[in-house]
Amino acid sequence: MKRGFTLIELLIVVALIAVLLGVVTPLSISMYKSYEASLKAEKLLIYISSLRRHAFLYGEVYEISSKDKKLLINEKPIRGFKAFSINIKKPIYFYSNGTSSGGVIHLNIDKYFYKIKVKPPSGELSLENG
């Protein structure tokens, strides 16, 4: 007596694999896009953190604002954040003495929303979803 798989059994296995891939693939792609967006938000967080540090170390004042959904530092547009839609309602200042006026930077990156919060007076930064 020969042992093996019938054609029906093989078709059932192939159909189950197809259903699993049909469910898992869109979820994986969505998770990957969310991950990419969060990396871009973290890149901006690191840039803002470096401005805060630079203001204190070199005795300068930086104004962070937005215009037409673009990032402005001391009223000059900053390149490198093209995929972002940035909204800052009230300008955020980093002062030469290490303090900050505080504020919130709203980000829209590939339909994912984030907030970078700057706490006054310390200038402590945090990244949040939303």
Long-range contacts (C-beta under 8 A, 24 or more apart in sequence): 33-110, 33-112, 34-112, 36-110, 37-109, 37-110, 37-112, 37-114, 38-112, 38-114, 40-81, 40-83, 40-84, 40-109, 41-107, 41-109, 41-112, 41-114, 41-116, 41-127, 42-127, 43-81, 44-71, 44-81, 44-84, 44-86, 44-105, 44-107, 44-116, 45-116, 45-125, 45-127, 47-78, 47-80, 47-81, 48-105, 48-116, 48-118, 48-125, 49-125, 51-94, 52-94, 52-100, 52-123, 52-125, 55-94, 55-95, 55-96, 55-98, 56-94, 56-96, 56-97, 56-98, 58-96, 59-96, 60-96, 61-93, 61-94, 61-95, 61-96, 62-93, 62-94, 63-91, 63-92, 63-93, 64-88, 64-91, 64-92, 64-93, 64-94, 64-103, 64-105, 65-91, 65-92, 66-105, 83-109, 83-110, 84-108, 84-109, 85-109, 92-118, 94-123, 98-123, 99-123
